[in-house]
Amino acid sequence: MKILFVHQNFPGQFLHLAPALQARGHECLALTDGANNRPSAIPVVKYRHSSPAPEPQACRLGRNFTQMSDRGVTVARACLQLREKGYVPDVIFGHSGWGETLFLKEVWPEAKLLVYSEFYYKGRGADVGFDPEFEQPSFDQVMIAQGRAAHLGQALLHADAGLSPTHWQASTHPPILRERIEVIFDGVDTETMRPDPTATLALPNGRVLKAGDEVLTFVNRNLEPYRGYHTFMRALPAILAERPEAQVVIVGGDDVSYGRPAPKGQKWRDIFLSEVQDRLDLSRVHFMGKVPYPTFVSMMQVSRVHAYLTYPFVLSWSMLEAMSAGCLVIGSRTAPVQELIDDGANGRLVDFFDAPGWARMITKALARPERFDDMRRKARETILRGYDLKTVCLPRMIDWVESFGPRP
């Protein structure tokens, strides 16, 4: 088969799938944005995209679709050039999030088009209006969210099938679209993400933490409300007061991955740190910024308790990787987390907004780690059984993609 992957930040979700398909003898090619310099295990061609920002007053609720469809046009023209050179894929697999797949059936109507359907924006029942501290629920917000979904619906309607990583993320799509979606998680490398009693982690101040130490970890791509940074920080003073030996390791940048930016050019990290810093022993709170993956692995292996919070939104890989490493994960009682964590069996759950509740649960887990050993084992078993990259997810994904290939 000839398989074309389309992703503005390739490899993205195709990190393991694309080289695995290539290793099976398929001719794989990736199309990505010209600004993307991430390394790739398969050949890559690039398109160059630039378009003026839409005028909000002119486009109103259509401005998001304008941006996405503009990129879709750029990608379609790049693909037309490939077609003119004789390239015709059997299968196209692209992420629907940025509009790149919108017009690919017009270029290659004979190809099977698959889209990675990560999340469908909706006005109620997900992230919009979930946290009234930052966004008061209103009918305007409902309409804006629905407007943001236009390109996602079009992408899936014009595709042959979609793929979502979790059942809850698939469920955000309207029923008529949900029927077109297969659910397969991207996969966790459980050989790398495994418990290691000899693991160590060097902190910026030179201190070295080791497995067995009293370590609390918190990880976001960027520190922001969507991932519960504010609730976590508000719980910290009580935790550190009760646990004088605890060390807190926080990973995350200062950009914005989801939601709105911090007000007046500030950083969310500083806003919530300043709220509690006069009640914290800052010598025990270690902000690591963004770290290389081997550092993240070591961090999970030395962690006694890992806190993970999220709005009802896309589930972070880091939570599953923490479970695979044998961490005790204390997660927010929100739908994406509840799909993986059975409270009291393979982890614990706390209401997203209950900072005192978080403090109590984390303090208890830090103080008596042996009481949670069975949960740690079951957390890893959960990942091995249903989310392991090599034995579960990658074979399923390969079979799914190959099922759309030409029949003999």
Order of alpha helices (4+ residues) and beta strands (2+ residues): beta-alpha-beta-beta-alpha-alpha-beta-alpha-beta-alpha-alpha-beta-alpha-alpha-beta-beta-beta-beta-alpha-beta-alpha-beta-alpha-beta-alpha-beta-alpha-beta-alpha-alpha-alpha
